[in-house]
Amino acid sequence: MSEAVQQVVEQFNEIVKPDGGQVRLCEFDGGVLRVSYRPGVNEECAECVMEPEALGAMMHDMLKGLSDDVLRVEVETEKES
């Protein structure tokens, strides 16, 4: 796995962290990047919390320019504990 993949996962984790969210790298296999996403909560702006589909699409778009290895991004949603 390229360093670019790890950096993008870390960048998205920083983006969702202010609302209490978290993005974690689960697996990278056969061109498929799997991440775990626990959405945060923003009571003042509920639509500001990133939807899992948007997260995956944005990560894929960012990675297209950085790593030819990533063919698809799959996002597994976690429930808040």
Phi and psi restraints in degrees (value plus and minus 20) as a CYANA .aco file:
   2 SER   PHI     -97.0   -57.0
   2 SER   PSI     137.3   177.3
   3 GLU   PHI     -84.4   -44.4
   3 GLU   PSI     -50.2   -10.2
   4 ALA   PHI     -80.3   -40.3
   4 ALA   PSI     -60.1   -20.1
   5 VAL   PHI     -82.2   -42.2
   5 VAL   PSI     -67.5   -27.5
   6 GLN   PHI     -82.4   -42.4
   6 GLN   PSI     -59.7   -19.7
   7 GLN   PHI     -86.3   -46.3
   7 GLN   PSI     -60.2   -20.2
   8 VAL   PHI     -84.9   -44.9
   8 VAL   PSI     -62.0   -22.0
   9 VAL   PHI     -80.6   -40.6
   9 VAL   PSI     -64.4   -24.4
  10 GLU   PHI     -83.8   -43.8
  10 GLU   PSI     -60.1   -20.1
  11 GLN   PHI     -82.8   -42.8
  11 GLN   PSI     -63.3   -23.3
  12 PHE   PHI     -89.4   -49.4
  12 PHE   PSI     -51.8   -11.8
  13 ASN   PHI     -82.1   -42.1
  13 ASN   PSI     -61.2   -21.2
  14 GLU   PHI     -85.7   -45.7
  14 GLU   PSI     -53.6   -13.6
  15 ILE   PHI     -86.2   -46.2
  15 ILE   PSI     -61.4   -21.4
  16 VAL   PHI    -109.0   -69.0
  16 VAL   PSI     -34.2     5.8
  17 LYS   PHI     -79.7   -39.7
  17 LYS   PSI     -59.4   -19.4
  18 PRO   PHI     -78.7   -38.7
  18 PRO   PSI     -47.4    -7.4
  19 ASP   PHI    -113.6   -73.6
  19 ASP   PSI     -12.1    27.9
  20 GLY   PHI      67.8   107.8
  20 GLY   PSI      -7.1    32.9
  21 GLY   PHI    -106.9   -66.9
  21 GLY   PSI     152.2   192.2
  22 GLN   PHI    -172.3  -132.3
  22 GLN   PSI     118.5   158.5
  23 VAL   PHI    -142.0  -102.0
  23 VAL   PSI     107.7   147.7
  24 ARG   PHI    -148.9  -108.9
  24 ARG   PSI     123.5   163.5
  25 LEU   PHI     -95.5   -55.5
  25 LEU   PSI     106.6   146.6
  26 CYS   PHI    -120.3   -80.3
  26 CYS   PSI     -71.2   -31.2
  27 GLU   PHI    -182.8  -142.8
  27 GLU   PSI     129.3   169.3
  28 PHE   PHI    -152.8  -112.8
  28 PHE   PSI      91.8   131.8
  29 ASP   PHI    -168.2  -128.2
  29 ASP   PSI     110.0   150.0
  30 GLY   PHI      38.5    78.5
  30 GLY   PSI      13.1    53.1
  31 GLY   PHI      65.0   105.0
  31 GLY   PSI     -20.2    19.8
  32 VAL   PHI    -126.1   -86.1
  32 VAL   PSI      99.6   139.6
  33 LEU   PHI    -115.4   -75.4
  33 LEU   PSI     101.8   141.8
  34 ARG   PHI    -130.1   -90.1
  34 ARG   PSI     107.1   147.1
  35 VAL   PHI    -145.6  -105.6
  35 VAL   PSI     132.6   172.6
  36 SER   PHI    -122.3   -82.3
  36 SER   PSI     112.9   152.9
  37 TYR   PHI    -148.7  -108.7
  37 TYR   PSI     102.6   142.6
  38 ARG   PHI    -129.8   -89.8
  38 ARG   PSI      85.5   125.5
  39 PRO   PHI     -83.0   -43.0
  39 PRO   PSI     126.2   166.2
  40 GLY   PHI    -107.6   -67.6
  40 GLY   PSI    -186.4  -146.4
  41 VAL   PHI    -153.2  -113.2
  41 VAL   PSI     112.1   152.1
  42 ASN   PHI    -151.9  -111.9
  42 ASN   PSI      78.0   118.0
  43 GLU   PHI     -85.9   -45.9
  43 GLU   PSI     -45.3    -5.3
  44 GLU   PHI    -103.4   -63.4
  44 GLU   PSI     -41.2    -1.2
  45 CYS   PHI    -171.6  -131.6
  45 CYS   PSI      58.9    98.9
  46 ALA   PHI     -79.4   -39.4
  46 ALA   PSI     -55.5   -15.5
  47 GLU   PHI     -95.0   -55.0
  47 GLU   PSI     -27.0    13.0
  48 CYS   PHI     -98.5   -58.5
  48 CYS   PSI     -36.9     3.1
  49 VAL   PHI     -98.3   -58.3
  49 VAL   PSI     105.7   145.7
  50 MET   PHI     -87.7   -47.7
  50 MET   PSI     111.3   151.3
  51 GLU   PHI     -95.6   -55.6
  51 GLU   PSI     128.3   168.3
  52 PRO   PHI     -75.3   -35.3
  52 PRO   PSI     -60.4   -20.4
  53 GLU   PHI     -84.4   -44.4
  53 GLU   PSI     -60.4   -20.4
  54 ALA   PHI     -86.8   -46.8
  54 ALA   PSI     -60.9   -20.9
  55 LEU   PHI     -78.7   -38.7
  55 LEU   PSI     -69.5   -29.5
  56 GLY   PHI     -81.2   -41.2
  56 GLY   PSI     -63.9   -23.9
  57 ALA   PHI     -85.3   -45.3
  57 ALA   PSI     -62.2   -22.2
  58 MET   PHI     -87.6   -47.6
  58 MET   PSI     -60.5   -20.5
  59 MET   PHI     -83.2   -43.2
  59 MET   PSI     -63.6   -23.6
  60 HIS   PHI     -82.4   -42.4
  60 HIS   PSI     -64.6   -24.6
  61 ASP   PHI     -80.5   -40.5
  61 ASP   PSI     -63.0   -23.0
  62 MET   PHI     -86.1   -46.1
  62 MET   PSI     -60.2   -20.2
  63 LEU   PHI     -93.0   -53.0
  63 LEU   PSI     -45.9    -5.9
  64 LYS   PHI     -76.2   -36.2
  64 LYS   PSI     -57.5   -17.5
  65 GLY   PHI    -103.7   -63.7
  65 GLY   PSI     -30.6     9.4
  66 LEU   PHI    -132.5   -92.5
  66 LEU   PSI     -48.9    -8.9
  67 SER   PHI    -166.3  -126.3
  67 SER   PSI     100.8   140.8
  68 ASP   PHI     -95.9   -55.9
  68 ASP   PSI     -29.6    10.4
  69 ASP   PHI     -94.1   -54.1
  69 ASP   PSI     -46.0    -6.0
  70 VAL   PHI    -109.3   -69.3
  70 VAL   PSI      94.9   134.9
  71 LEU   PHI    -116.3   -76.3
  71 LEU   PSI     -49.7    -9.7
  72 ARG   PHI    -174.9  -134.9
  72 ARG   PSI     129.5   169.5
  73 VAL   PHI    -138.5   -98.5
  73 VAL   PSI     104.7   144.7
  74 GLU   PHI    -130.4   -90.4
  74 GLU   PSI     113.0   153.0
  75 VAL   PHI    -134.4   -94.4
  75 VAL   PSI     101.7   141.7
  76 GLU   PHI    -120.2   -80.2
  76 GLU   PSI     104.2   144.2
  77 THR   PHI    -110.6   -70.6
  77 THR   PSI     110.3   150.3
  78 GLU   PHI    -118.2   -78.2
  78 GLU   PSI     131.0   171.0
  79 LYS   PHI    -106.7   -66.7
  79 LYS   PSI     127.7   167.7
  80 GLU   PHI     -87.0   -47.0
  80 GLU   PSI     117.3   157.3
